[in-house]
Amino acid sequence: MAFQTWQVGLDIQNGQLCALGIQRRRNGWQLRHWWQHTLPQDTLRNGLVQRPDAIVALLQRWRRQLPSRISLRVGFPPQLVMQRQVTLPTLQLREPDRSSYIVAAARRFFPIAPEALALDYRSGSGEEAAVYLTAARREALQNWLDCLHQASLTPDVLELTPGALCALAQALGLDAPAALVHRLSDHWLWYAPDATEQTWGWCTLEEAADFGALQQRYLQQCGDIWYSSALAEARPEGTHALMPLAALQCYQPPLPVCDGTFSLAAGLALRPHDC
């Protein structure tokens, strides 16, 4: 049955909506569906959906194009989350003590009552006795879930949009030091595994008006940079074209004219299942 299920990435941004559906075949991933629709520039404000009725109607029409059985992965705005690294007192800490410790840490790190937060965490790799704690206001999370549920869409995963770039880098088999940058109409996203601080990030165009400013401020230590954009613009000099459909092995024409527009939707669709 897993081979019959489409993995669908849904990316909603100011200016446009992109969706991509893929299906596992014996020789790799097959592109089964792609969809793109123009949206107003005020669809989202600070990451929150401002036009739920219009979005719901649009998503309802889109849902009818898909099979009944899908694994839906939706991009969640990084503007809505807070993250901290928490060092555990011991690697042997087990549940429920582990969860209690993390909730207590959230009380210290985030200036919001824990009951008003939706908390998630993942363990560090290797010998690292740390977890990476992600928190979002429950009302912000519910803003997105209500919109999706009204369109009969139930996401298996809400993934931070920079996390989609991480999944895309892995699916493309890019060298570990490679950085990915995706430009949207009102902000930048990047994934940079060799960054000295956070391996992913975002910033508004007010903070970095062009790619040169972004690179100078956040990506000085990065070597090869793979670049895609939701806009019709020339690729910055010195970058490589990020072509997300290259991660697939089978295609079904017609294909998108500018596949870089689908970088986030593709990364969401390609995202591995959580263990």
C-alpha positions as CSV (number, residue, x, y, z in Angstrom):
1,M,0.0,0.0,0.0
2,A,2.9,2.4,0.7
3,F,3.8,2.3,-3.0
4,Q,0.3,3.4,-3.9
5,T,0.3,6.4,-1.6
6,W,1.3,9.8,-3.1
7,Q,3.5,11.9,-1.0
8,V,2.3,15.5,-1.4
9,G,4.2,18.7,-0.5
10,L,2.1,21.8,0.0
11,D,3.8,25.2,0.1
12,I,1.6,28.3,0.8
13,Q,3.3,31.7,0.6
14,N,2.5,35.3,-0.1
15,G,2.2,35.5,-3.9
16,Q,1.7,31.9,-4.7
17,L,0.8,28.4,-3.7
18,C,2.8,25.4,-5.0
19,A,2.0,21.7,-4.6
20,L,3.9,18.6,-5.8
21,G,2.8,15.0,-5.6
22,I,5.2,12.0,-6.0
23,Q,4.9,8.3,-5.9
24,R,7.5,5.6,-5.1
25,R,8.4,3.3,-7.9
26,R,10.9,0.4,-8.1
27,N,13.4,2.7,-9.8
28,G,12.8,5.8,-7.7
29,W,10.3,8.6,-7.4
30,Q,7.8,9.4,-10.1
31,L,6.3,12.9,-10.5
32,R,2.5,12.4,-10.4
33,H,1.1,15.9,-9.9
34,W,2.1,19.5,-9.7
35,W,0.0,22.6,-9.2
36,Q,0.7,26.3,-8.9
37,H,-1.7,29.2,-8.2
38,T,-1.2,32.9,-7.7
39,L,-2.1,34.3,-4.3
40,P,-2.4,37.9,-3.0
41,Q,0.6,39.3,-1.3
42,D,-1.2,39.7,2.0
43,T,-2.3,36.0,2.2
44,L,0.0,35.6,5.2
45,R,0.9,38.1,7.8
46,N,3.7,37.2,10.2
47,G,3.1,33.6,9.1
48,L,-0.6,33.6,9.9
49,V,-3.3,33.0,7.3
50,Q,-5.2,36.2,6.7
51,R,-7.6,35.0,4.0
52,P,-8.9,31.6,5.3
53,D,-12.1,31.6,3.2
54,A,-10.3,32.2,-0.1
55,I,-7.6,29.7,0.8
56,V,-10.1,27.0,1.9
57,A,-12.1,27.3,-1.3
58,L,-8.9,27.0,-3.4
59,L,-7.7,24.0,-1.4
60,Q,-11.0,22.3,-1.7
61,R,-10.8,22.5,-5.5
62,W,-7.3,21.2,-5.4
63,R,-8.1,18.3,-3.1
64,R,-10.5,16.9,-5.8
65,Q,-7.5,16.5,-8.1
66,L,-5.8,14.1,-5.7
67,P,-6.4,10.5,-4.9
68,S,-8.2,9.7,-1.6
69,R,-5.0,8.3,0.0
70,I,-2.1,10.7,0.3
71,S,0.6,11.6,2.7
72,L,0.4,15.3,3.1
73,R,3.3,17.4,4.2
74,V,2.7,21.1,4.7
75,G,5.3,23.9,5.0
76,F,5.0,25.8,8.3
77,P,6.4,29.4,8.5
78,P,9.6,29.7,10.6
79,Q,8.3,33.1,11.6
80,L,5.9,31.3,14.0
81,V,8.4,29.2,15.9
82,M,11.0,29.6,18.6
83,Q,13.9,27.2,18.9
84,R,16.5,26.4,21.6
85,Q,19.0,23.7,22.1
86,V,18.6,22.0,25.5
87,T,21.4,19.9,27.0
88,L,20.0,16.8,28.9
89,P,21.6,16.0,32.3
90,T,22.2,12.4,31.1
91,L,21.8,10.3,28.0
92,Q,20.0,7.7,30.0
93,L,17.1,10.0,30.9
94,R,13.9,8.1,30.0
95,E,10.2,9.0,29.6
96,P,8.3,10.5,31.4
97,D,11.2,12.2,33.1
98,R,12.6,13.3,29.7
99,S,9.4,15.1,28.7
100,S,9.1,16.7,32.2
101,Y,12.7,18.0,31.9
102,I,12.0,19.4,28.5
103,V,8.8,21.1,29.6
104,A,10.6,22.6,32.5
105,A,13.3,23.9,30.1
106,A,10.6,25.5,28.0
107,R,9.4,27.4,31.0
108,R,12.9,28.9,31.3
109,F,13.5,29.6,27.7
110,F,10.2,30.8,26.3
111,P,8.3,33.8,27.7
112,I,5.0,32.1,27.3
113,A,3.1,29.7,29.5
114,P,3.8,26.1,28.4
115,E,0.1,25.3,28.2
116,A,-0.2,28.0,25.5
117,L,2.6,26.4,23.4
118,A,2.8,23.4,21.1
119,L,6.2,21.8,21.8
120,D,8.2,19.4,19.7
121,Y,11.8,18.2,20.0
122,R,14.4,16.0,18.3
123,S,17.5,14.5,19.6
124,G,21.0,15.5,18.6
125,S,23.1,13.2,16.6
126,G,26.0,11.0,17.7
127,E,27.2,11.3,21.3
128,E,25.5,14.7,21.8
129,A,23.4,14.7,25.0
130,A,21.1,17.5,23.6
131,V,17.7,18.0,22.1
132,Y,16.5,20.7,19.8
133,L,13.3,22.2,21.2
134,T,10.8,23.9,18.9
135,A,7.8,25.8,20.2
136,A,4.9,27.5,18.5
137,R,1.8,29.2,20.0
138,R,-1.1,26.8,19.9
139,E,-3.3,29.5,18.4
140,A,-0.9,30.0,15.6
141,L,-0.7,26.3,14.9
142,Q,-4.5,26.0,15.1
143,N,-4.8,28.9,12.5
144,W,-3.1,26.6,10.0
145,L,-4.8,23.4,11.0
146,D,-8.3,24.9,10.9
147,C,-7.7,26.1,7.3
148,L,-6.5,22.7,6.2
149,H,-9.2,20.8,7.9
150,Q,-12.0,22.9,6.4
151,A,-10.5,21.8,3.0
152,S,-10.6,18.1,4.1
153,L,-6.9,18.1,4.3
154,T,-5.1,16.3,7.2
155,P,-1.4,16.8,7.3
156,D,0.9,14.0,8.3
157,V,3.6,16.5,8.9
158,L,3.9,20.3,9.5
159,E,7.5,20.9,8.5
160,L,9.4,24.2,8.9
161,T,10.0,25.5,5.4
162,P,13.8,25.6,5.8
163,G,13.5,21.9,6.8
164,A,12.2,21.3,3.3
165,L,15.5,22.6,1.9
166,C,17.3,20.1,4.1
167,A,15.2,17.2,2.9
168,L,15.8,18.4,-0.7
169,A,19.6,18.6,-0.3
170,Q,19.6,15.0,1.0
171,A,17.4,13.7,-1.8
172,L,19.6,15.4,-4.5
173,G,22.7,13.9,-2.9
174,L,24.5,17.2,-2.6
175,D,27.8,17.3,-0.8
176,A,27.4,18.0,2.9
177,P,29.0,21.5,2.9
178,A,26.6,22.7,0.1
179,A,24.2,25.5,1.1
180,L,20.7,26.0,-0.3
181,V,19.0,29.3,-0.7
182,H,15.4,29.9,-1.7
183,R,14.0,33.4,-2.4
184,L,10.3,34.2,-1.8
185,S,8.4,37.4,-2.5
186,D,8.9,38.8,1.0
187,H,11.7,36.7,2.7
188,W,14.7,34.4,2.3
189,L,15.1,30.8,3.4
190,W,18.4,28.9,3.6
191,Y,19.9,25.6,4.7
192,A,23.6,25.6,5.4
193,P,24.9,22.5,7.3
194,D,28.4,24.1,7.7
195,A,27.1,27.2,9.4
196,T,28.9,28.0,12.7
197,E,25.6,28.7,14.5
198,Q,22.2,27.6,13.2
199,T,22.2,25.3,10.2
200,W,19.0,26.9,8.8
201,G,17.5,30.3,8.8
202,W,15.2,32.9,7.3
203,C,15.1,36.7,7.1
204,T,13.0,39.4,5.6
205,L,13.9,41.4,2.6
206,E,14.3,44.4,4.9
207,E,17.2,42.6,6.6
208,A,18.8,41.5,3.3
209,A,17.6,43.4,0.2
210,D,19.5,41.1,-2.3
211,F,21.5,37.9,-2.4
212,G,24.8,39.8,-1.8
213,A,23.5,41.2,1.4
214,L,22.2,37.8,2.5
215,Q,25.5,36.1,1.8
216,Q,27.5,38.8,3.6
217,R,25.3,38.6,6.7
218,Y,24.5,34.9,7.1
219,L,26.5,32.8,4.6
220,Q,30.0,34.1,4.6
221,Q,31.5,30.7,5.5
222,C,29.6,28.7,2.8
223,G,31.3,27.4,-0.3
224,D,28.9,26.1,-3.0
225,I,25.5,27.7,-2.9
226,W,22.5,26.2,-4.8
227,Y,19.9,28.9,-5.5
228,S,16.2,28.8,-6.4
229,S,13.5,31.5,-6.4
230,A,9.8,31.9,-6.5
231,L,10.3,35.0,-8.6
232,A,11.2,35.5,-12.3
233,E,14.8,36.7,-11.7
234,A,18.3,36.0,-12.9
235,R,20.3,33.6,-10.7
236,P,23.0,35.4,-8.7
237,E,26.5,35.1,-10.1
238,G,28.6,32.4,-8.4
239,T,25.6,30.2,-7.4
240,H,24.4,26.9,-8.9
241,A,20.8,26.4,-10.1
242,L,18.8,24.4,-7.6
243,M,16.6,22.1,-9.7
244,P,14.4,20.1,-7.3
245,L,12.9,17.8,-10.0
246,A,16.4,16.3,-10.5
247,A,15.7,14.3,-7.3
248,L,13.0,12.4,-9.2
249,Q,13.6,9.5,-11.7
250,C,10.3,9.4,-13.6
251,Y,8.3,12.3,-15.1
252,Q,4.9,12.8,-16.5
253,P,4.6,15.8,-18.9
254,P,3.7,18.6,-18.9
255,L,6.4,19.8,-16.5
256,P,6.7,23.2,-14.7
257,V,8.5,25.8,-16.8
258,C,10.5,27.0,-13.7
259,D,11.0,24.0,-11.5
260,G,13.0,26.0,-8.9
261,T,9.7,27.6,-7.9
262,F,8.8,24.1,-6.5
263,S,11.9,23.7,-4.2
264,L,9.9,23.8,-1.0
265,A,7.0,21.7,-2.3
266,A,9.5,19.1,-3.6
267,G,11.5,19.1,-0.3
268,L,8.3,18.6,1.6
269,A,7.1,15.7,-0.6
270,L,10.5,14.1,-0.5
271,R,10.8,14.4,3.3
272,P,11.5,11.0,4.9
273,H,8.9,9.6,7.3
274,D,9.6,10.1,10.9
275,C,10.8,7.0,12.7
